[in-house]
Amino acid sequence: MAIIPRWMRLRVPRPRTFLYFMNLRTGVEMISFSMLFNKVTGFFGLLAVLTGLRLSPLQLSMYIYSVGALVLLAILAPHIRKQTPFHCLALAWLYLFDTIINTAFTAAFAITWFIAVSADHNNSGIPKGAPGSSTIDDTAGFTSPQYNASKVDVVVSPAKGLTKGQDAVAIAAASAAAAASSGQNPSLGQGVGIEEGIPSLILVLIMTLIRVYFILIVMSYARQVLRQSINSPSSTKLHLHTDGAGDSIADNPFAVGSPQGEGWKGQVGRIMVKVGKSYWLGGQADEDWVKGLDGRFKTTKSSGGPPGTVERERRARSGTGPPTPSPNLGKL
């Protein structure tokens, strides 16, 4: 099997700061806070069901998931400051799965919305097969109108009889563009190209890229906490895993027989570390916290005198210096 050169291997980015001026822990706390606000909407969405609001299965499942994620976040978030390896690692996986699920829900909503815009442009209804089409059809306000008219002409004529007044008749007329597009099937491509479709799509992509950056921050902090729990007990263990090759794998903190490997937490921890093991436990430990920890066990002496001063002092203390000069050496 051919060995891929190290410089050709894909490496997941491992940021050391959040937005280049805050530490990772502060960044993870801010990200968790934003996720908290995002998931609270699911709780209020379920409360709307009590008022008689009809939800599509897609929308209902999204609200139920948001409440479940809110409960997990409330359990894991307090351990960010405590730097508990299991909970920080679980928080990283939770945010990763939450981003994937939210992206899927957003994509489904965006597809249906653009189809609804296309349907309105073509004076037709939303296809029933679109995800969440029933809810959008009921709440959008411009789909499946009772009277499909682009222009209304009012014709007034005197009323008959002795009573004074006028009769008004409203005559609806469709515009030329609406009449030309009437009867066409709505499509996603047409909806994206109408009005503000492309700017909306660009905004969705930008928000998705921000979520990807947040994933890297949360995962990098979890990796830092995980490796810190591995290397902090002894300096010997630290040098064993950081002074060697860059591709060495550190010990699994959730291994069977270790304090953190007991019970169901140990089993779940081993599963979480097994997926992406080279990221969580591998690589060269070049983080600042490792350098700071390693510096505790190294002493550096600086000499302010001429070269050789420290060596002469060492020999003088150990008795291995040059022999004492003869007393008659200075006499002529």
VENCOR-V395905 format. One record per backbone hydrogen bond with DSSP energy under -1.0 kcal/mol. CO is the residue of the C=O (numbers start at 1). NH is the residue of the N-H. Records with the same first field share a line. If there is no record, write none. Layout:
# VENCOR-V395905
CO = NH + NH
This chain:
# VENCOR-V395905
5 = 8
18 = 21 + 22
22 = 18
23 = 27
24 = 28
25 = 29
26 = 30
27 = 31
28 = 32
29 = 33
30 = 34
31 = 35
32 = 36
33 = 37
34 = 38
35 = 39
36 = 40
40 = 44
41 = 45
42 = 46
43 = 47
44 = 48
48 = 53
49 = 52
56 = 60
57 = 61
58 = 62
59 = 63
60 = 64
61 = 65
62 = 66
63 = 67
64 = 68
65 = 69
66 = 70
67 = 71
68 = 72
69 = 73
70 = 74
71 = 75
72 = 76
73 = 77
76 = 79
77 = 80
79 = 83 + 84
84 = 88
85 = 89
86 = 90
87 = 91
88 = 92
89 = 93
90 = 94
91 = 95
92 = 96
93 = 97
94 = 98
95 = 99
96 = 100
97 = 101
98 = 102
99 = 103
100 = 104
101 = 105
102 = 106
103 = 107
104 = 108
105 = 109
106 = 110
107 = 111
108 = 112
109 = 113
110 = 114
111 = 115
112 = 116
113 = 117
114 = 118
115 = 119
116 = 120
117 = 121
118 = 122
119 = 124
122 = 183
127 = 130
130 = 133
132 = 136
133 = 137
134 = 138
135 = 139
136 = 140
147 = 149
151 = 173
153 = 171
155 = 169
157 = 167
165 = 159
167 = 157
169 = 155
171 = 153
173 = 151
175 = 179
176 = 180
177 = 181
178 = 182
181 = 184
187 = 191
188 = 192
189 = 193
194 = 197
196 = 200
197 = 201
198 = 202
199 = 203
200 = 204
201 = 205
202 = 206
203 = 207
204 = 208
205 = 209
206 = 210
207 = 211
208 = 212
209 = 213
210 = 214
211 = 215
212 = 216
213 = 217
214 = 218
215 = 219
216 = 220
217 = 221
218 = 222
219 = 223
220 = 224
221 = 225
222 = 226
223 = 227
224 = 228
225 = 229
226 = 230
227 = 231
228 = 232
234 = 238
235 = 239
236 = 240
237 = 241
238 = 242
239 = 243
245 = 248
252 = 255
255 = 258
258 = 261
262 = 266
263 = 267
264 = 268
265 = 269
266 = 270
267 = 271
268 = 272
269 = 273
270 = 274
271 = 275
274 = 277
276 = 280
277 = 281
281 = 250
284 = 286
287 = 291
288 = 292
289 = 293
290 = 294
291 = 295
294 = 297
295 = 298
306 = 309
308 = 312
309 = 313
310 = 314
311 = 315
312 = 316
313 = 317
314 = 318
315 = 319 + 320
326 = 329
